[in-house]
Amino acid sequence: MTRPNELRLLPWSGPGDKPCYLSTDDPDGYMSRLADSIEATQLGMASDLLEEVSEALDNQDTSLDEMRCLARELTGALRDVYRVATSRGQLWATSDSSQSAY
């Protein structure tokens, strides 16, 4: 059986918001490249959102409703970025341990 740290956490959830994992020996396969692309998009969107939030915080005219909306968007972006960081950390730990075996 494959150990959990050998699986890649994918940047999307399954039914019931359960995590999805990829088991593959090919880091350049279709699913790996798709996950890389989605992660890059999520990180880019989080970066753009941070700029938007900074501007809203500096603007005295930003309404409470606008701030609530931004807070919801930030929550989603943080969830995505956390998942990417977790996935990459697991991949890094797996690649480090496999390299030290040689």
N, C-alpha and C positions, 0 to 999 in steps of 0.2 A: 504494500500500500504506500502511496506517496505521502510524505510528511507535509503538513500545512506550510512550512517555510519554503518548500520547493514549488509551491503554487504561486501564480501571479494574481494578486488582487486586481480585478478589472475595474475601470472607472465608471461602472454603472451597476445598478442593483437589479436583483431579480424580483420575482413576486414576493410581496410582503416586505419589501425593502431589505431582503436578505442579500448578503454579499455574493458576488459571482467570482469564480476563480478560473484561471486558465492553466492547464497542464500541457506543456509542450517542450520539446527539445530544440525547437527552432525559434530563436528570438527575432528572426526576420520573416516569420510566417505571416499570413494574412491577418489573423486575429491579434498577434502581437503588434503589427503595424497599425491596425485599427485602434487598438488601445492606446498606443503612443500618440496617434493623431488626436484622439478625443482628450487625452490628458493635456496635450499642448493647447488645445482649444479652451479647455476649462481653466488652465493657468492664465491664458491671455485674457479671458473674460474676467477673471478675478482681478487682474491688474487694472483693467479698464474700470471696473467697479470701484476699486480703491481710489482712483482719480476722481470719479464722480462723487463719491462720498466726501472726499476731502474738500471739494468745491462746495458741496451742500453744507458742510459744517462751517465753512467760512462765510457762507451767505446768510445774513440775518433774516432774509425773507423766506427761507425754506420752512415750509409748513410741517406741522407734526405728522400729518398724513404722509407727506413725502418722506420724512425721516423713518416712519414705520415701514414704508415700502422698501426703502433702502436697507433697513435692518433685516427684513425678510430676505432680500436678495443677498446681503452679506452672509447671512446664516447658510444659505444654500451654497454660496461660493466657498465659504470656509469648510463646509462638509466635503465638497469636491476636492479642495486642495489638501485637506487632511487625508482623504482616501488616496490621492496621488502620492503624498509623502509616505504614507504607510506602505503602499505598494512598492515604491522605489526603495524604501528602507529594507523591506523583505528581500527584494531582488539583490540589493547590495550585500546584505548579510549572506545570502545564499552564494553569490559569486565569490565573496571573500573566503568563505569556508571551503569552497571547491578548489580555489587557487592554493590555499594553504595545505591541501592534501597532496600536492605534487612536490 
